[in-house]
Amino acid sequence: MTITLAAVYAPIGFQGGLTGALFREFAFTLAGSVIVSGVVALTLSPMMCSKLLRGDKGNQKGFAHFLDHQFERICAAYERLLHATLDYRPWWWFLR
């Protein structure tokens, strides 16, 4: 996605005429920022997550335990709703 966005924004900066004059700095700034964002997403974000997140879930207390419990409840409710929807046969006849 990063390469695609940079490939879309960069040619706008090479256009001639009034469009090129108006959008040159904007296009190159967007293309450069998308590339920098891609590098950060692929390198720095995983490293920071490895430093911030812990692997042991058994000893969670307080707010982290509360958030995990709520997330598990939401996942279970979504799973029940999904199974109920997919098990309802007339719904699928409309989608054909």
MIKEDREN-777498 format. One record per atom (N, C-alpha, C, CB): residue number from 0; residue in one letter; atom name; x, y, z. Coordinates in steps of 0.001 Angstrom, whole numbers, plus 500000, padded with zeros to 6 digits. Last residue first. Glycine has a CB too. Layout:
<atoms>
+-----+----+----+--------+--------+--------+
|   i | aa | at |     c1 |     c2 |     c3 |
+-----+----+----+--------+--------+--------+
| NUM |  a | CA |      X |      Y |      Z |
...
+-----+----+----+--------+--------+--------+
</atoms>
This chain:
<atoms>
+-----+----+----+--------+--------+--------+
|   i | aa | at |     c1 |     c2 |     c3 |
+-----+----+----+--------+--------+--------+
|  95 |  r |  N | 471900 | 485504 | 496694 |
|  95 |  r | CA | 472238 | 484802 | 495452 |
|  95 |  r |  C | 471912 | 485603 | 494240 |
|  95 |  r | CB | 471531 | 483496 | 495376 |
|  94 |  l |  N | 470934 | 486780 | 498881 |
|  94 |  l | CA | 472265 | 487145 | 498432 |
|  94 |  l |  C | 472666 | 486462 | 497116 |
|  94 |  l | CB | 473264 | 486805 | 499502 |
|  93 |  f |  N | 468521 | 485643 | 499512 |
|  93 |  f | CA | 468525 | 487019 | 499000 |
|  93 |  f |  C | 469878 | 487409 | 498417 |
|  93 |  f | CB | 468147 | 487991 | 500107 |
|  92 |  w |  N | 469293 | 483214 | 500558 |
|  92 |  w | CA | 468577 | 483214 | 499286 |
|  92 |  w |  C | 468534 | 484616 | 498679 |
|  92 |  w | CB | 467154 | 482676 | 499476 |
|  91 |  w |  N | 470416 | 483746 | 503014 |
|  91 |  w | CA | 471319 | 483443 | 501902 |
|  91 |  w |  C | 470601 | 483434 | 500560 |
|  91 |  w | CB | 471988 | 482104 | 502128 |
|  90 |  w |  N | 468186 | 484061 | 504619 |
|  90 |  w | CA | 469077 | 485200 | 504400 |
|  90 |  w |  C | 469954 | 484961 | 503180 |
|  90 |  w | CB | 469950 | 485455 | 505642 |
|  89 |  p |  N | 467093 | 481522 | 504933 |
|  89 |  p | CA | 466473 | 482482 | 504004 |
|  89 |  p |  C | 467331 | 483705 | 503716 |
|  89 |  p | CB | 465155 | 482934 | 504554 |
|  88 |  r |  N | 468914 | 480251 | 506934 |
|  88 |  r | CA | 468938 | 479941 | 505503 |
|  88 |  r |  C | 468262 | 480988 | 504607 |
|  88 |  r | CB | 468283 | 478621 | 505282 |
|  87 |  y |  N | 470894 | 481024 | 509433 |
|  87 |  y | CA | 469571 | 481409 | 508976 |
|  87 |  y |  C | 469525 | 481299 | 507463 |
|  87 |  y | CB | 469214 | 482842 | 509440 |
|  86 |  d |  N | 473522 | 480624 | 510022 |
|  86 |  d | CA | 472641 | 479467 | 510127 |
|  86 |  d |  C | 471230 | 479764 | 509629 |
|  86 |  d | CB | 472586 | 478990 | 511559 |
|  85 |  l |  N | 474608 | 483157 | 509841 |
|  85 |  l | CA | 474974 | 482183 | 508814 |
|  85 |  l |  C | 474095 | 480938 | 508860 |
|  85 |  l | CB | 476428 | 481786 | 508968 |
|  84 |  t |  N | 473476 | 484336 | 512133 |
|  84 |  t | CA | 473216 | 484879 | 510805 |
|  84 |  t |  C | 473508 | 483852 | 509722 |
|  84 |  t | CB | 474046 | 486133 | 510573 |
|  83 |  a |  N | 474519 | 482772 | 514198 |
|  83 |  a | CA | 473072 | 482875 | 514025 |
|  83 |  a |  C | 472717 | 483383 | 512636 |
|  83 |  a | CB | 472474 | 483793 | 515085 |
|  82 |  h |  N | 477267 | 483238 | 513848 |
|  82 |  h | CA | 476728 | 481886 | 513680 |
|  82 |  h |  C | 475219 | 481922 | 513458 |
|  82 |  h | CB | 477059 | 481020 | 514905 |
|  81 |  l |  N | 477308 | 486010 | 514412 |
|  81 |  l | CA | 477741 | 485509 | 513114 |
|  81 |  l |  C | 477196 | 484109 | 512857 |
|  81 |  l | CB | 479266 | 485505 | 513027 |
|  80 |  l |  N | 476477 | 486051 | 517081 |
|  80 |  l | CA | 475694 | 486741 | 516059 |
|  80 |  l |  C | 476040 | 486233 | 514659 |
|  80 |  l | CB | 475928 | 488253 | 516142 |
|  79 |  r |  N | 478584 | 484606 | 518286 |
|  79 |  r | CA | 477202 | 484117 | 518369 |
|  79 |  r |  C | 476335 | 484738 | 517291 |
|  79 |  r | CB | 476608 | 484413 | 519745 |
|  78 |  e |  N | 480731 | 486336 | 517670 |
|  78 |  e | CA | 480732 | 484962 | 517173 |
|  78 |  e |  C | 479325 | 484365 | 517208 |
|  78 |  e | CB | 481695 | 484096 | 517997 |
|  77 |  y |  N | 479992 | 488629 | 519079 |
|  77 |  y | CA | 480106 | 488694 | 517624 |
|  77 |  y |  C | 480066 | 487294 | 517018 |
|  77 |  y | CB | 481402 | 489413 | 517217 |
|  76 |  a |  N | 480167 | 487609 | 521685 |
|  76 |  a | CA | 478882 | 488090 | 521177 |
|  76 |  a |  C | 478897 | 488162 | 519651 |
|  76 |  a | CB | 478549 | 489472 | 521772 |
|  75 |  a |  N | 482919 | 487049 | 521801 |
|  75 |  a | CA | 481957 | 485966 | 521949 |
|  75 |  a |  C | 480581 | 486376 | 521415 |
|  75 |  a | CB | 481852 | 485548 | 523419 |
|  74 |  c |  N | 483980 | 489642 | 521512 |
|  74 |  c | CA | 484302 | 488593 | 520527 |
|  74 |  c |  C | 483302 | 487452 | 520598 |
|  74 |  c | CB | 485723 | 488053 | 520754 |
|  73 |  i |  N | 482980 | 490837 | 523825 |
|  73 |  i | CA | 482586 | 491356 | 522512 |
|  73 |  i |  C | 482851 | 490316 | 521434 |
|  73 |  i | CB | 483341 | 492663 | 522191 |
|  72 |  r |  N | 484316 | 489293 | 525784 |
|  72 |  r | CA | 482846 | 489315 | 525728 |
|  72 |  r |  C | 482352 | 489795 | 524374 |
|  72 |  r | CB | 482280 | 490212 | 526833 |
|  71 |  e |  N | 486965 | 489972 | 525215 |
|  71 |  e | CA | 486524 | 488583 | 525059 |
|  71 |  e |  C | 485002 | 488487 | 524997 |
|  71 |  e | CB | 487056 | 487724 | 526211 |
|  70 |  f |  N | 486877 | 492684 | 525911 |
|  70 |  f | CA | 487171 | 492293 | 524537 |
|  70 |  f |  C | 486729 | 490863 | 524275 |
|  70 |  f | CB | 488662 | 492446 | 524244 |
|  69 |  q |  N | 486421 | 492493 | 528666 |
|  69 |  q | CA | 485423 | 493134 | 527796 |
|  69 |  q |  C | 485638 | 492748 | 526335 |
|  69 |  q | CB | 485481 | 494665 | 527948 |
|  68 |  h |  N | 488811 | 491223 | 529473 |
|  68 |  h | CA | 487520 | 490586 | 529714 |
|  68 |  h |  C | 486439 | 491178 | 528803 |
|  68 |  h | CB | 487117 | 490741 | 531189 |
|  67 |  d |  N | 490703 | 493142 | 528744 |
|  67 |  d | CA | 490732 | 491819 | 528129 |
|  67 |  d |  C | 489398 | 491105 | 528292 |
|  67 |  d | CB | 491852 | 490979 | 528731 |
|  66 |  l |  N | 489914 | 495262 | 530470 |
|  66 |  l | CA | 489869 | 495416 | 529019 |
|  66 |  l |  C | 489874 | 494074 | 528299 |
|  66 |  l | CB | 491039 | 496253 | 528547 |
|  65 |  f |  N | 490362 | 494059 | 532999 |
|  65 |  f | CA | 489036 | 494540 | 532630 |
|  65 |  f |  C | 488906 | 494656 | 531114 |
|  65 |  f | CB | 488754 | 495894 | 533293 |
|  64 |  h |  N | 493125 | 493658 | 532910 |
|  64 |  h | CA | 492228 | 492507 | 533038 |
|  64 |  h |  C | 490814 | 492888 | 532607 |
|  64 |  h | CB | 492224 | 491978 | 534491 |
|  63 |  a |  N | 493948 | 496326 | 532796 |
|  63 |  a | CA | 494295 | 495418 | 531695 |
|  63 |  a |  C | 493395 | 494190 | 531719 |
|  63 |  a | CB | 495778 | 494996 | 531781 |
|  62 |  f |  N | 493036 | 497325 | 535275 |
|  62 |  f | CA | 492440 | 497819 | 534044 |
|  62 |  f |  C | 492746 | 496908 | 532861 |
|  62 |  f | CB | 492929 | 499223 | 533757 |
|  61 |  g |  N | 493683 | 494549 | 537383 |
|  61 |  g | CA | 493231 | 495920 | 537212 |
|  61 |  g |  C | 492635 | 496199 | 535851 |
|  61 |  g | CB | 494357 | 496847 | 537448 |
|  60 |  k |  N | 496047 | 492190 | 536108 |
|  60 |  k | CA | 495173 | 492702 | 537157 |
|  60 |  k |  C | 494708 | 494094 | 536748 |
|  60 |  k | CB | 495900 | 492733 | 538544 |
|  59 |  q |  N | 497489 | 489247 | 534796 |
|  59 |  q | CA | 496926 | 490577 | 534583 |
|  59 |  q |  C | 495974 | 490940 | 535709 |
|  59 |  q | CB | 496204 | 490649 | 533235 |
|  58 |  n |  N | 498895 | 486870 | 534659 |
|  58 |  n | CA | 499042 | 487702 | 535854 |
|  58 |  n |  C | 498439 | 489090 | 535693 |
|  58 |  n | CB | 500496 | 487830 | 536209 |
|  57 |  g |  N | 498581 | 485606 | 532182 |
|  57 |  g | CA | 498018 | 485005 | 533380 |
|  57 |  g |  C | 498025 | 485916 | 534595 |
|  57 |  g | CB | 498756 | 483767 | 533700 |
|  56 |  k |  N | 499855 | 486520 | 530006 |
|  56 |  k | CA | 498517 | 487053 | 530230 |
|  56 |  k |  C | 497938 | 486569 | 531552 |
|  56 |  k | CB | 497597 | 486662 | 529086 |
|  55 |  d |  N | 503010 | 487394 | 529016 |
|  55 |  d | CA | 502264 | 486605 | 530000 |
|  55 |  d |  C | 500922 | 487260 | 530285 |
|  55 |  d | CB | 503072 | 486449 | 531307 |
|  54 |  g |  N | 504151 | 489256 | 527256 |
|  54 |  g | CA | 503654 | 487998 | 526735 |
|  54 |  g |  C | 502804 | 487217 | 527718 |
|  54 |  g | CB | 504788 | 487162 | 526304 |
|  53 |  r |  N | 503549 | 492770 | 527008 |
|  53 |  r | CA | 504076 | 491613 | 527718 |
|  53 |  r |  C | 503427 | 490355 | 527173 |
|  53 |  r | CB | 503838 | 491736 | 529240 |
|  52 |  l |  N | 504541 | 495600 | 525121 |
|  52 |  l | CA | 503576 | 494545 | 525419 |
|  52 |  l |  C | 504254 | 493369 | 526096 |
|  52 |  l | CB | 502873 | 494083 | 524145 |
|  51 |  l |  N | 506796 | 497262 | 524726 |
|  51 |  l | CA | 505684 | 497705 | 525554 |
|  51 |  l |  C | 504760 | 496579 | 525988 |
|  51 |  l | CB | 504898 | 498730 | 524821 |
|  50 |  k |  N | 508637 | 495966 | 523071 |
|  50 |  k | CA | 509104 | 496535 | 524337 |
|  50 |  k |  C | 507945 | 496873 | 525278 |
|  50 |  k | CB | 509932 | 497787 | 524071 |
|  49 |  s |  N | 507142 | 495232 | 520894 |
|  49 |  s | CA | 507829 | 494176 | 521638 |
|  49 |  s |  C | 508337 | 494689 | 522983 |
|  49 |  s | CB | 508995 | 493617 | 520816 |
|  48 |  c |  N | 506334 | 497745 | 520005 |
|  48 |  c | CA | 505334 | 496831 | 520569 |
|  48 |  c |  C | 505994 | 495720 | 521371 |
|  48 |  c | CB | 504471 | 496229 | 519457 |
|  47 |  m |  N | 508762 | 498696 | 519014 |
|  47 |  m | CA | 508152 | 499360 | 520164 |
|  47 |  m |  C | 507096 | 498477 | 520812 |
|  47 |  m | CB | 507533 | 500693 | 519745 |
|  46 |  m |  N | 509113 | 496905 | 516871 |
|  46 |  m | CA | 510101 | 496959 | 517941 |
|  46 |  m |  C | 509507 | 497621 | 519185 |
|  46 |  m | CB | 511357 | 497720 | 517477 |
|  45 |  p |  N | 506887 | 497459 | 515229 |
|  45 |  p | CA | 507029 | 496141 | 515857 |
|  45 |  p |  C | 508032 | 496143 | 517016 |
|  45 |  p | CB | 507459 | 495121 | 514818 |
|  44 |  s |  N | 507532 | 500289 | 514659 |
|  44 |  s | CA | 506323 | 499885 | 515389 |
|  44 |  s |  C | 506425 | 498483 | 515978 |
|  44 |  s | CB | 505124 | 499954 | 514474 |
|  43 |  l |  N | 509962 | 500345 | 513155 |
|  43 |  l | CA | 509896 | 500866 | 514516 |
|  43 |  l |  C | 508678 | 500392 | 515300 |
|  43 |  l | CB | 509903 | 502355 | 514477 |
|  42 |  t |  N | 509368 | 498851 | 510657 |
|  42 |  t | CA | 510559 | 498674 | 511492 |
|  42 |  t |  C | 510337 | 499110 | 512943 |
|  42 |  t | CB | 511717 | 499454 | 510902 |
|  41 |  l |  N | 506974 | 499318 | 509333 |
|  41 |  l | CA | 507631 | 498020 | 509155 |
|  41 |  l |  C | 508793 | 497789 | 510114 |
|  41 |  l | CB | 508126 | 497895 | 507746 |
|  40 |  a |  N | 506260 | 501908 | 510021 |
|  40 |  a | CA | 505317 | 500817 | 510278 |
|  40 |  a |  C | 505986 | 499457 | 510195 |
|  40 |  a | CB | 504164 | 500878 | 509296 |
|  39 |  v |  N | 508471 | 503349 | 509095 |
|  39 |  v | CA | 508190 | 503308 | 510529 |
|  39 |  v |  C | 507274 | 502140 | 510855 |
|  39 |  v | CB | 507557 | 504629 | 510998 |
|  38 |  v |  N | 508131 | 502943 | 506338 |
|  38 |  v | CA | 509358 | 502484 | 507000 |
|  38 |  v |  C | 509139 | 502375 | 508507 |
|  38 |  v | CB | 510535 | 503444 | 506697 |
|  37 |  g |  N | 505640 | 504195 | 505952 |
|  37 |  g | CA | 505808 | 502774 | 505677 |
|  37 |  g |  C | 507040 | 502199 | 506352 |
|  37 |  g | CB | 505888 | 502541 | 504193 |
|  36 |  s |  N | 506280 | 506851 | 506587 |
|  36 |  s | CA | 505301 | 506136 | 507388 |
|  36 |  s |  C | 505405 | 504631 | 507180 |
|  36 |  s | CB | 503899 | 506613 | 507053 |
|  35 |  v |  N | 508026 | 507416 | 504486 |
|  35 |  v | CA | 508532 | 507442 | 505862 |
|  35 |  v |  C | 507573 | 506677 | 506781 |
|  35 |  v | CB | 508710 | 508909 | 506358 |
|  34 |  i |  N | 506157 | 507222 | 502369 |
|  34 |  i | CA | 507320 | 506332 | 502414 |
|  34 |  i |  C | 507900 | 506270 | 503828 |
|  34 |  i | CB | 508399 | 506803 | 501416 |
|  33 |  v |  N | 504411 | 509294 | 503029 |
|  33 |  v | CA | 503900 | 507924 | 502935 |
|  33 |  v |  C | 505051 | 506932 | 503006 |
|  33 |  v | CB | 503097 | 507724 | 501629 |
|  32 |  s |  N | 506096 | 511500 | 502843 |
|  32 |  s | CA | 505550 | 511139 | 504149 |
|  32 |  s |  C | 504967 | 509731 | 504147 |
|  32 |  s | CB | 504483 | 512139 | 504566 |
|  31 |  g |  N | 506644 | 511508 | 500063 |
|  31 |  g | CA | 507709 | 511312 | 501043 |
|  31 |  g |  C | 507187 | 510891 | 502399 |
|  31 |  g | CB | 508511 | 512567 | 501187 |
|  30 |  a |  N | 504073 | 511981 | 499027 |
|  30 |  a | CA | 504808 | 510773 | 498648 |
|  30 |  a |  C | 505915 | 510482 | 499655 |
|  30 |  a | CB | 505400 | 510921 | 497235 |
|  29 |  l |  N | 503486 | 514500 | 500212 |
|  29 |  l | CA | 502670 | 513326 | 500503 |
|  29 |  l |  C | 503403 | 512035 | 500166 |
|  29 |  l | CB | 501362 | 513394 | 499735 |
|  28 |  t |  N | 505536 | 516049 | 499057 |
|  28 |  t | CA | 505427 | 515938 | 500505 |
|  28 |  t |  C | 504609 | 514714 | 500896 |
|  28 |  t | CB | 504801 | 517203 | 501091 |
|  27 |  f |  N | 504930 | 515835 | 496347 |
|  27 |  f | CA | 506191 | 515276 | 496838 |
|  27 |  f |  C | 506193 | 515136 | 498365 |
|  27 |  f | CB | 507363 | 516156 | 496394 |
|  26 |  a |  N | 502400 | 517111 | 496340 |
|  26 |  a | CA | 502547 | 515731 | 495883 |
|  26 |  a |  C | 503829 | 515110 | 496423 |
|  26 |  a | CB | 502536 | 515670 | 494355 |
|  25 |  f |  N | 502994 | 519731 | 497290 |
|  25 |  f | CA | 502023 | 518884 | 497973 |
|  25 |  f |  C | 502218 | 517421 | 497609 |
|  25 |  f | CB | 500604 | 519323 | 497634 |
|  24 |  e |  N | 504736 | 520697 | 495357 |
|  24 |  e | CA | 505200 | 520514 | 496728 |
|  24 |  e |  C | 504287 | 519577 | 497506 |
|  24 |  e | CB | 505290 | 521856 | 497437 |
|  23 |  r |  N | 502924 | 520536 | 493044 |
|  23 |  r | CA | 504267 | 519955 | 493092 |
|  23 |  r |  C | 504729 | 519686 | 494521 |
|  23 |  r | CB | 505256 | 520876 | 492401 |
|  22 |  f |  N | 500441 | 521701 | 492575 |
|  22 |  f | CA | 500490 | 520499 | 493385 |
|  22 |  f |  C | 501882 | 519905 | 493541 |
|  22 |  f | CB | 499594 | 519485 | 492803 |
|  21 |  l |  N | 500793 | 523981 | 490982 |
|  21 |  l | CA | 500009 | 524061 | 492210 |
|  21 |  l |  C | 500254 | 522882 | 493149 |
|  21 |  l | CB | 498544 | 524140 | 491873 |
|  20 |  a |  N | 502346 | 523130 | 488827 |
|  20 |  a | CA | 502819 | 524236 | 489660 |
|  20 |  a |  C | 502085 | 524296 | 490991 |
|  20 |  a | CB | 502656 | 525556 | 488923 |
|  19 |  g |  N | 500739 | 521130 | 487722 |
|  19 |  g | CA | 502042 | 520797 | 488276 |
|  19 |  g |  C | 502571 | 521870 | 489198 |
|  19 |  g | CB | 503021 | 520558 | 487175 |
|  18 |  t |  N | 498575 | 522729 | 486891 |
|  18 |  t | CA | 498377 | 521653 | 487858 |
|  18 |  t |  C | 499693 | 521274 | 488510 |
|  18 |  t | CB | 497750 | 520430 | 487185 |
|  17 |  l |  N | 499726 | 524428 | 484996 |
|  17 |  l | CA | 499209 | 525000 | 486228 |
|  17 |  l |  C | 499020 | 523929 | 487308 |
|  17 |  l | CB | 497889 | 525715 | 485957 |
|  16 |  g |  N | 502440 | 522515 | 483560 |
|  16 |  g | CA | 501354 | 523485 | 483534 |
|  16 |  g |  C | 500955 | 523953 | 484914 |
|  16 |  g | CB | 500165 | 522903 | 482845 |
|  15 |  g |  N | 503123 | 519017 | 484217 |
|  15 |  g | CA | 503442 | 520376 | 483793 |
|  15 |  g |  C | 502240 | 521283 | 483907 |
|  15 |  g | CB | 503959 | 520381 | 482370 |
|  14 |  q |  N | 503810 | 516684 | 486788 |
|  14 |  q | CA | 502933 | 517236 | 485756 |
|  14 |  q |  C | 503335 | 518659 | 485438 |
|  14 |  q | CB | 501464 | 517185 | 486199 |
|  13 |  f |  N | 505230 | 515720 | 488905 |
|  13 |  f | CA | 505944 | 515869 | 487638 |
|  13 |  f |  C | 505073 | 516434 | 486522 |
|  13 |  f | CB | 506500 | 514540 | 487212 |
|  12 |  g |  N | 503446 | 515425 | 490984 |
|  12 |  g | CA | 504464 | 516461 | 491097 |
|  12 |  g |  C | 505230 | 516695 | 489813 |
|  12 |  g | CB | 505419 | 516110 | 492179 |
|  11 |  i |  N | 502055 | 513213 | 490179 |
|  11 |  i | CA | 501346 | 514491 | 490182 |
|  11 |  i |  C | 502348 | 515635 | 490266 |
|  11 |  i | CB | 500340 | 514562 | 491359 |
|  10 |  p |  N | 503820 | 511083 | 490608 |
|  10 |  p | CA | 503648 | 511614 | 489246 |
|  10 |  p |  C | 502882 | 512925 | 489178 |
|  10 |  p | CB | 502945 | 510606 | 488404 |
|   9 |  a |  N | 503529 | 510726 | 493531 |
|   9 |  a | CA | 504741 | 511270 | 492920 |
|   9 |  a |  C | 504529 | 511789 | 491495 |
|   9 |  a | CB | 505812 | 510216 | 492909 |
|   8 |  y |  N | 501044 | 509489 | 494169 |
|   8 |  y | CA | 501295 | 510900 | 494479 |
|   8 |  y |  C | 502485 | 511485 | 493727 |
|   8 |  y | CB | 501517 | 511062 | 495954 |
|   7 |  v |  N | 501249 | 506849 | 493264 |
|   7 |  v | CA | 500128 | 507686 | 492820 |
|   7 |  v |  C | 500438 | 509164 | 493033 |
|   7 |  v | CB | 498838 | 507304 | 493569 |
|   6 |  a |  N | 503476 | 505837 | 494500 |
|   6 |  a | CA | 503436 | 505818 | 493032 |
|   6 |  a |  C | 502279 | 506645 | 492480 |
|   6 |  a | CB | 503326 | 504385 | 492528 |
|   5 |  a |  N | 502687 | 506064 | 497150 |
|   5 |  a | CA | 503797 | 506893 | 496674 |
|   5 |  a |  C | 503807 | 506956 | 495158 |
|   5 |  a | CB | 505136 | 506353 | 497188 |
|   4 |  l |  N | 500635 | 504126 | 497126 |
|   4 |  l | CA | 500331 | 505531 | 497409 |
|   4 |  l |  C | 501445 | 506457 | 496930 |
|   4 |  l | CB | 500100 | 505729 | 498905 |
|   3 |  t |  N | 502151 | 501809 | 496517 |
|   3 |  t | CA | 501055 | 502248 | 495645 |
|   3 |  t |  C | 500730 | 503719 | 495868 |
|   3 |  t | CB | 499803 | 501395 | 495886 |
|   2 |  i |  N | 503876 | 501628 | 498681 |
|   2 |  i | CA | 504435 | 501834 | 497340 |
|   2 |  i |  C | 503360 | 502341 | 496384 |
|   2 |  i | CB | 505055 | 500526 | 496802 |
|   1 |  t |  N | 501969 | 501202 | 500703 |
|   1 |  t | CA | 502876 | 502344 | 500746 |
|   1 |  t |  C | 503427 | 502653 | 499369 |
|   1 |  t | CB | 504016 | 502085 | 501718 |
|   0 |  m |  N | 500822 | 498819 | 500000 |
|   0 |  m | CA | 500000 | 500000 | 500000 |
|   0 |  m |  C | 500871 | 501251 | 500000 |
|   0 |  m | CB | 499062 | 499994 | 501199 |
+-----+----+----+--------+--------+--------+
</atoms>
